[in-house]
């Protein structure tokens, strides 16, 4: 994350699309292949210096989340 943030210009946007990882809800295959949940990734990205702009909701998308971050 540090090298990615360093390469970004001020005002640049990073969009993350990944699978939800919710124990007891998410499919076993996803649970076995996705390292961490949304909250963990959000914290890692914010700790690297980006600010969460919004969580984008897309009609019909149930297994994924979309987070939009901005640098400075």
DSSP file (Angstrom, degrees, kcal/mol; ACC not computed):
  #  RESIDUE AA STRUCTURE BP1 BP2  ACC     N-H-->O    O-->H-N    N-H-->O    O-->H-N    TCO  KAPPA ALPHA  PHI   PSI    X-CA   Y-CA   Z-CA
    1    1 A X     >        0   0    0      0, 0.0     4,-2.9     0, 0.0     5,-0.3   0.000 360.0 360.0 360.0 -40.5    0.0    0.0    0.0
    2    2 A X  H  >  +     0   0    0      1,-0.2     4,-2.3     2,-0.2     5,-0.1   0.907 360.0  45.4 -59.2 -43.9    2.8    2.4    0.9
    3    3 A X  H  > S+     0   0    0      2,-0.2     4,-1.5     1,-0.2    -1,-0.2   0.860 113.2  51.1 -69.7 -33.7    4.3    2.3   -2.6
    4    4 A X  H  > S+     0   0    0      2,-0.2     4,-0.9     1,-0.2    -2,-0.2   0.942 112.2  45.6 -65.8 -47.6    0.9    2.7   -4.3
    5    5 A X  H >< S+     0   0    0     -4,-2.9     3,-0.7     1,-0.2    -2,-0.2   0.891 110.4  54.7 -63.3 -39.6    0.0    5.7   -2.1
    6    6 A X  H 3< S+     0   0    0     -4,-2.3    -1,-0.2    -5,-0.3    -2,-0.2   0.865 107.6  50.4 -61.0 -36.6    3.4    7.2   -2.8
    7    7 A X  H 3< S+     0   0    0     -4,-1.5    -1,-0.2    -5,-0.1     2,-0.2   0.662  93.7  94.1 -77.1 -16.9    2.9    6.9   -6.6
    8    8 A X  S << S-     0   0    0     -4,-0.9     2,-0.2    -3,-0.7     3,-0.1  -0.530  73.2-130.2 -80.5 142.4   -0.5    8.6   -6.4
    9    9 A X    >   -     0   0    0     -2,-0.2     3,-2.3     1,-0.1    62,-0.3  -0.543  42.5 -81.2 -82.4 155.4   -0.9   12.3   -7.0
   10   10 A X  T 3  S+     0   0    0      1,-0.3    62,-0.2    -2,-0.2    -1,-0.1  -0.335 121.2  24.1 -55.4 135.4   -2.9   14.5   -4.5
   11   11 A X  T 3  S+     0   0    0     60,-3.4    -1,-0.3     1,-0.3    61,-0.1   0.312  89.4 144.0  88.9  -8.2   -6.6   14.1   -5.3
   12   12 A X    <   -     0   0    0     -3,-2.3    59,-2.3    59,-0.1     2,-0.4  -0.274  42.9-133.8 -64.3 151.9   -6.1   10.7   -7.0
   13   13 A X  E     -A   70   0A   0     57,-0.2     2,-0.4    -3,-0.1    57,-0.2  -0.886  14.9-165.6-112.1 138.1   -8.9    8.1   -6.5
   14   14 A X  E     -A   69   0A   0     55,-2.3    55,-3.2    -2,-0.4     2,-0.5  -0.994   6.7-164.3-119.8 127.7   -8.5    4.5   -5.6
   15   15 A X  E     -A   68   0A   0     -2,-0.4     2,-0.5    53,-0.2    53,-0.2  -0.961   2.4-163.3-115.0 126.7  -11.5    2.2   -6.0
   16   16 A X  E     -A   67   0A   0     51,-2.8    51,-2.5    -2,-0.5     2,-0.5  -0.935   7.1-177.2-111.3 126.9  -11.4   -1.3   -4.3
   17   17 A X  E     +A   66   0A   0     -2,-0.5     2,-0.3    49,-0.2    49,-0.2  -0.991  22.7 142.5-122.2 122.7  -13.9   -4.0   -5.4
   18   18 A X  E     -A   65   0A   0     47,-1.8    47,-2.5    -2,-0.5     2,-0.2  -0.925  50.3 -80.8-150.5 172.9  -13.7   -7.2   -3.4
   19   19 A X  E     -A   64   0A   0     -2,-0.3    45,-0.3    45,-0.2     2,-0.1  -0.572  43.8-113.6 -79.4 140.4  -15.9  -10.0   -2.0
   20   20 A X        -     0   0    0     43,-3.0     2,-0.4    -2,-0.2    -1,-0.1  -0.465  25.7-155.6 -62.9 145.2  -17.8   -9.5    1.2
   21   21 A X        +     0   0    0     -2,-0.1     2,-0.5     5,-0.1    17,-0.1  -0.799  27.1 157.8-130.1  89.1  -16.3  -11.9    3.8
   22   22 A X    >>  -     0   0    0     -2,-0.4     4,-2.8    15,-0.1     3,-2.4  -0.949  42.3-121.6-121.9 113.7  -19.0  -12.5    6.4
   23   23 A X  T 34 S+     0   0    0     -2,-0.5     4,-0.1     1,-0.3    -2,-0.0  -0.250  97.7  11.2 -53.3 129.5  -18.9  -15.7    8.6
   24   24 A X  T 34 S+     0   0    0      2,-0.3    -1,-0.3     1,-0.1     4,-0.1   0.314 130.2  55.2  84.7  -8.7  -22.0  -17.8    8.2
   25   25 A X  T <4 S+     0   0    0     -3,-2.4    -2,-0.2     2,-0.1    -1,-0.1   0.703  86.7  77.4-118.4 -48.0  -23.2  -15.8    5.2
   26   26 A X  S  < S-     0   0    0     -4,-2.8    -2,-0.3     1,-0.1    -5,-0.1  -0.388  91.5 -95.7 -72.6 144.0  -20.4  -15.8    2.6
   27   27 A X     >  -     0   0    0      1,-0.1     4,-2.3    -2,-0.1     3,-0.2  -0.220  31.1-119.0 -56.6 145.6  -19.9  -18.9    0.4
   28   28 A X  H  > S+     0   0    0      1,-0.2     4,-2.0     2,-0.2     5,-0.2   0.866 112.0  57.7 -56.4 -40.4  -17.2  -21.2    1.7
   29   29 A X  H  > S+     0   0    0      1,-0.2     4,-0.7     2,-0.2    -1,-0.2   0.928 109.2  44.7 -59.1 -45.2  -15.1  -20.8   -1.5
   30   30 A X  H >> S+     0   0    0     -3,-0.2     4,-2.3     1,-0.2     3,-1.1   0.919 109.9  55.0 -65.3 -43.6  -14.9  -17.0   -1.0
   31   31 A X  H 3< S+     0   0    0     -4,-2.3    -1,-0.2     1,-0.3    -2,-0.2   0.857 110.0  47.8 -57.5 -35.1  -14.1  -17.5    2.7
   32   32 A X  H 3< S+     0   0    0     -4,-2.0    -1,-0.3    -5,-0.2    -2,-0.2   0.621 119.9  36.6 -81.2 -13.1  -11.2  -19.7    1.8
   33   33 A X  H << S+     0   0    0     -3,-1.1     2,-0.6    -4,-0.7    -2,-0.2   0.582  97.0  79.6-117.3 -14.7   -9.8  -17.4   -0.8
   34   34 A X     <  -     0   0    0     -4,-2.3    -1,-0.1     1,-0.1     3,-0.0  -0.874  65.6-151.7-100.8 122.9  -10.3  -13.8    0.5
   35   35 A X        -     0   0    0     -2,-0.6     2,-0.3     1,-0.1    -1,-0.1   0.852  67.8  -5.3 -63.6 -40.2   -7.7  -12.9    3.0
   36   36 A X  S    S-     0   0    0      2,-0.0    -1,-0.1     3,-0.0     2,-0.1  -0.937  72.5 -96.4-152.4 168.4   -9.7  -10.4    5.1
   37   37 A X     >  -     0   0    0     -2,-0.3     4,-2.0   -17,-0.1     3,-0.4  -0.278  45.9 -92.5 -86.5 175.0  -13.0   -8.6    5.3
   38   38 A X  H  > S+     0   0    0      1,-0.2     4,-2.8     2,-0.2     5,-0.2   0.863 121.9  55.2 -55.4 -43.1  -14.0   -5.1    4.3
   39   39 A X  H  > S+     0   0    0      1,-0.2     4,-2.2     2,-0.2    -1,-0.2   0.879 107.4  49.9 -63.3 -38.2  -13.2   -3.5    7.6
   40   40 A X  H  > S+     0   0    0     -3,-0.4     4,-2.4     2,-0.2    -1,-0.2   0.942 113.4  45.0 -65.5 -47.8   -9.6   -4.8    7.6
   41   41 A X  H  X S+     0   0    0     -4,-2.0     4,-2.4     1,-0.2     5,-0.2   0.905 111.6  53.2 -64.1 -40.6   -8.9   -3.6    4.1
   42   42 A X  H  X S+     0   0    0     -4,-2.8     4,-2.7    -5,-0.2     5,-0.2   0.939 110.8  46.5 -58.8 -47.2  -10.5   -0.2    4.9
   43   43 A X  H  X S+     0   0    0     -4,-2.2     4,-2.9     1,-0.2    -2,-0.2   0.915 111.6  51.2 -62.4 -43.8   -8.3    0.2    7.9
   44   44 A X  H  X S+     0   0    0     -4,-2.4     4,-1.1     2,-0.2    -1,-0.2   0.904 113.3  45.0 -60.3 -41.7   -5.1   -0.8    6.0
   45   45 A X  H  <>S+     0   0    0     -4,-2.4     5,-1.7     2,-0.2     4,-0.3   0.903 114.9  46.9 -71.8 -41.4   -5.8    1.7    3.2
   46   46 A X  H ><5S+     0   0    0     -4,-2.7     3,-1.6    -5,-0.2    -2,-0.2   0.897 109.3  54.5 -65.7 -39.6   -6.7    4.5    5.6
   47   47 A X  H 3<5S+     0   0    0     -4,-2.9    -1,-0.2     1,-0.3    -2,-0.2   0.779 102.0  59.6 -63.0 -26.5   -3.6    3.7    7.7
   48   48 A X  T 3<5S-     0   0    0     -4,-1.1    -1,-0.3    -5,-0.2    -2,-0.2   0.558 130.5 -93.0 -80.0  -8.4   -1.6    4.1    4.5
   49   49 A X  T < 5S+     0   0    0     -3,-1.6    23,-0.6     1,-0.4     2,-0.2   0.490  83.9 122.7 115.4   3.8   -2.8    7.7    4.1
   50   50 A X  E   < -B   71   0A   0     -5,-1.7     2,-0.4    21,-0.1    -1,-0.4  -0.647  51.0-134.6 -96.6 158.0   -6.0    7.6    2.0
   51   51 A X  E     -B   70   0A   0     19,-2.7    19,-2.4    -2,-0.2     2,-0.3  -0.925  19.8-118.4-113.0 132.6   -9.4    8.9    3.0
   52   52 A X  E     +B   69   0A   0     -2,-0.4    17,-0.3    17,-0.2     3,-0.1  -0.542  29.5 179.6 -68.0 127.1  -12.6    6.9    2.5
   53   53 A X  E     -     0   0A   0     15,-3.6     2,-0.3     1,-0.4    16,-0.2   0.846  59.5 -35.3 -93.8 -47.4  -14.9    9.0    0.2
   54   54 A X  E     -B   68   0A   0     14,-1.4    14,-2.8     2,-0.0     2,-0.6  -0.981  43.8-116.9-168.3 159.4  -17.8    6.6    0.0
   55   55 A X  E     -B   67   0A   0     -2,-0.3     2,-0.4    12,-0.2    12,-0.2  -0.959  40.5-140.8-102.5 117.4  -19.0    3.0   -0.1
   56   56 A X  E     -B   66   0A   0     10,-1.8    10,-0.6    -2,-0.6     2,-0.5  -0.646   8.7-151.8 -85.5 129.5  -20.7    2.6   -3.5
   57   57 A X        -     0   0    0     -2,-0.4     2,-0.5     8,-0.1     8,-0.1  -0.883   9.2-166.5-100.8 130.0  -23.8    0.5   -3.7
   58   58 A X    >   -     0   0    0     -2,-0.5     3,-2.1     3,-0.3    -2,-0.0  -0.972  26.3-116.3-120.1 120.1  -24.6   -1.2   -7.0
   59   59 A X  T 3  S+     0   0    0     -2,-0.5     3,-0.1     1,-0.3    -2,-0.0  -0.252  99.1  15.8 -53.8 133.4  -28.0   -2.6   -7.6
   60   60 A X  T 3  S+     0   0    0      1,-0.2     2,-0.8     2,-0.0    -1,-0.3   0.252  93.0 116.9  87.2 -12.3  -27.9   -6.4   -8.0
   61   61 A X    <   +     0   0    0     -3,-2.1    -3,-0.3     1,-0.2    -1,-0.2  -0.808  27.4 155.0 -92.0 113.7  -24.4   -6.8   -6.6
   62   62 A X        +     0   0    0     -2,-0.8    -1,-0.2    -3,-0.1   -42,-0.0   0.719  64.8  45.7-111.8 -28.8  -24.7   -8.9   -3.4
   63   63 A X  S    S+     0   0    0    -44,-0.1   -43,-3.0   -37,-0.0     2,-0.3   0.490 106.1  62.1 -98.0  -3.1  -21.4  -10.6   -2.8
   64   64 A X  E     -A   19   0A   0    -45,-0.3     2,-0.3   -43,-0.0   -45,-0.2  -0.793  59.4-153.7-122.1 162.2  -19.1   -7.7   -3.4
   65   65 A X  E     -A   18   0A   0    -47,-2.5   -47,-1.8    -2,-0.3     2,-0.4  -0.932   7.4-150.6-127.9 157.8  -18.4   -4.3   -1.9
   66   66 A X  E     -AB  17  56A   0    -10,-0.6   -10,-1.8    -2,-0.3     2,-0.4  -0.987  12.2-174.1-131.1 120.6  -17.0   -1.2   -3.6
   67   67 A X  E     -AB  16  55A   0    -51,-2.5   -51,-2.8    -2,-0.4     2,-0.5  -0.952   8.8-156.3-117.3 135.4  -15.0    1.4   -1.5
   68   68 A X  E     -AB  15  54A   0    -14,-2.8   -15,-3.6    -2,-0.4   -14,-1.4  -0.951  15.0-178.2-115.8 123.8  -13.7    4.7   -3.0
   69   69 A X  E     -AB  14  52A   0    -55,-3.2   -55,-2.3    -2,-0.5     2,-0.4  -0.825  10.6-154.4-119.9 157.0  -10.7    6.4   -1.4
   70   70 A X  E     -AB  13  51A   0    -19,-2.4   -19,-2.7    -2,-0.3     2,-0.5  -0.981  16.1-128.1-131.5 144.8   -8.9    9.7   -2.2
   71   71 A X  E       B   0  50A   0    -59,-2.3   -60,-3.4    -2,-0.4   -21,-0.1  -0.814 360.0 360.0 -91.4 128.3   -5.4   10.8   -1.6
   72   72 A X              0   0    0    -23,-0.6    -1,-0.2    -2,-0.5   -62,-0.1   0.476 360.0 360.0  42.1 360.0   -5.0   14.1    0.3
